Amino acid sequence: MMKFIKNIALLAFNLIDCYYHQKKIASFLIKKKLTVNIFFDIGSHMGTYTDFINRIYPDCKSFLFEPQSKIFKKISEKYFTNNNIQVFNLAVSDTEKKKNLYLNMHDLTSTLSNFNEQSSYLSLKAKLYGTDIKSMSHGTELVQTITLKKFIIDNKLNKIDLIKIDTEGHEFNVLKGLGEKIDIINNVLIEFHHRKLFLGYEPNEIHEFLINNGFRLIKTFKFPFCWTDRFYSRI
């Protein structure tokens, strides 16, 4: 019975995400008449955000970063024939070294950060999986991290129109890893966790960092009961 409930919950989650949440974001981008020639998908998972970006901007060049080796293999095959999409088996952070990625039963939520085991939201999710919070993590994978500053320099990029960051509590580290190259970013779509999901996670730090680097909050997209995606743009 619990497995059936879990499957229904995951199905509902995916349907709401694809046909409600992401659709709202896509509609906003179309209405805003944003120009997107270069797109970075940080924490791409299966590339659902890249898919809708490329539907809106078919000539856009996309760079996807996905540290989970199993997911990376799938999306490498998915985009093999698309010359506008490059996929990298890297975790983006503020340092360059090997780190443990904590693998989660719900692979969308694998992370470099530490979960807060007191989180009621995580407790509920674990029950749907028929387990507890500790058992939701089923091991680690050693992954290579990279900073966006180094990647931008190595690839001689001088402008990024839109960067989407969904790294399960590691978003601030991604931003800090830009260094002075944050100046070439025009727009940021970033996930904010409003529950106490991760230890040491302070969403206000992310907001203040973006404001102090010349961005302003344009739009907030609320996913029912879970998180918000925030769209920041340069003033």
N, C-alpha and C positions, 0 to 999 in steps of 0.2 A: 504493500500500500504506500509506504513512504517513498519507494522508488518511483511509483506512478506520480505522486505529488511533486517530487523533484523534477521529473520530466516535464510536467505541465508548467511548473514555475519557470523552468529554463526556456521552454517554448514561448511563454508569455513575455519573458524578459527579452528574448531575441526579436519577437514581433514588435514590441513597443520600441525597442532600440532602432530597428531598421525602418519601420513604417510610420513612426511618430517622431521620435527624438531626432534622428538623423535627417528626416524629411524636413523638420522645422529649420535645422541648420542650413540645409541646402537651399531652401526657399529664401532664407535670410541673405545668403551669399548672392543669389540671383537678383534679389531686390536691390541689394547694395551696389550691384554692378561692379563687383570687385574684379580686378585683373589678376589672374593667377597663372604665371608662366613657370614658376618654380615652387614646388610644394614639398615639405618635409613631413613625413608621418612617423612620429617618434612613439614607439610602442604600437606597431601597426597591427599586431595579431594577424588576422586573415585579410586585412586590407579593405575593410568595409568603408572606411573614410576615404581611402584612395579611390575606391570605385566610384563614389558619388562625386568626388572632386573631378575625376576624369570624365564623368558623364557631362558635367557642366562645362569643363574646360578640356576638350579632347586633345588639344595640342600641348597641354601642361606636361612638364617634366617632373616626375615624382621620385623622391628618395625615401625608401622605407627602411626602418630599423626594427628588427625583431630578434631578441636574444634567445628565445626558446628554439632549440635545434629542430624539434619535430615540426613546429609551426613554420619555421624558416624554410624547411624542405618543401612544405606544402605550397607556400606562397611563391617560392622560386619556380615551382612547376606551373603555378597558376599564371604567372606573368612572363613566362619564358619567351613568348613570341612578341611581347610588347616592348619595343625599343625605348619608349618614353618612361619606363618604370625600371628603377634599379633597386634591388633588395640586398640588405646587408645584415649578416648574422652578428650584430653588435648590440650591446646595451649602451645607452647614452647616459653619461653622468658628468661629474665635475673633476674626475680623475681618469687616468688611463692605466688600468691594471686589470688583473683577473679578480673577479668577485663571484661570490655565491649568489645565484638566483634561486629564491625560494619558490619551488614549484607547488602549485595549488591544484586541488581536484577540479576547481573551476578555472581552467587554464587562462581565462581572460584576466585573472587576478594574481598571476605569478608576479613576484616583485623582488627588488633588491632591498626593500625596506622591511622593518620588523612589524608584524601585526600586533595590535593591542588586544591581548587575550581577554580583556574585560569588556570588549565591544558587544553590545546586545545584538547589533546587526549581524556581526560575524557568527554569533551564537545561533541566531535564527537560520542563517545560511547553512551552518554545519548540521543542524537538525534535518534540514531538507536533504542533505547528503547522507543522513543516517549515521553521523559521527559527531565528534567534538571539534573545537577550534584547533587544538594541537594536531589532530589527525587530518585536518584539511590540507595541511602541508605534507607532501609525501616525498620529501627529499630535496636535494639541491642539484643545481647544474652549474659548473664553473664556466663563467662567460667572460668574454673580453669587453671591457668598457672603453669608450672613446668620448672625447669632448667634441662638441660641435665646432668649437673654435679651430681645432686641428683639422677636422673634416673639411670645414669651409676653406681653410688655407690650402690644404692638399689638393682640393678640387677647383681652386681658383674661382670661387663664386663671389660675386660682388653684390648680389641681391637675392633675398628669399621673400617671395610675396606672402606666403602663408606657411606657418608651422603649427602642426597639431601635436600636442603633448599629452599622452595618456600612459603614465608609467607607474601607476598604483602607489602613490605616496612619494615617488622619487622626482616629482616635477620640478621642485626648486633646485635640485642638483643639476638637472638638465639645463635650466636657465643659467645657473652660475657658470656652467661649463662653456657658455658662449663667450665669456670675457667681453672684450671690446667689440667683438663681432655681432653683438646684439644690435648694433647700430644698423646692420644691413637687413634686419628683419622688419617687415612692414606690418604684419598681422599675426596674432597668436590666438589659437584656439586651444584652451587648456582645461583639463579636468580638475575640479575642486571637490574634495571629499568633505562633506559637512558632518560626518559622524566621526567619532574617535576611533578610526580604523587602524592608524599607524602610530607607533611610538615616535615622539619627537616631531610629529607633523604639525606645522603651523601655517594654515592657509593664508593668514594675514601677511606673513612674510612674502609669499608669492605675489600678492596684490601690491604691496608696497614696493617690491623690487621692480615690478613692471611699470608702476607709476613713476618711480624715480628714474627710470630709463626711457622716459618719453612716450609711454603708452597711456591710453585711457580706456576704461571699461566701456564698451559699446553695447553689449548684449549679454544676457544670462539665459541659458537654456536649462531648465530643470527637468531631470529625469525623475519620474515618479518614485518617491520614497528612498532614492539612493544617492545621487550626486548631482552636481551642476557642471555644465561646460560653459566657460566664459570666453567671450570674444573680445580681445584687446586690439586696438589699432593705434598707430602713431598719430599724435596730435598734428 
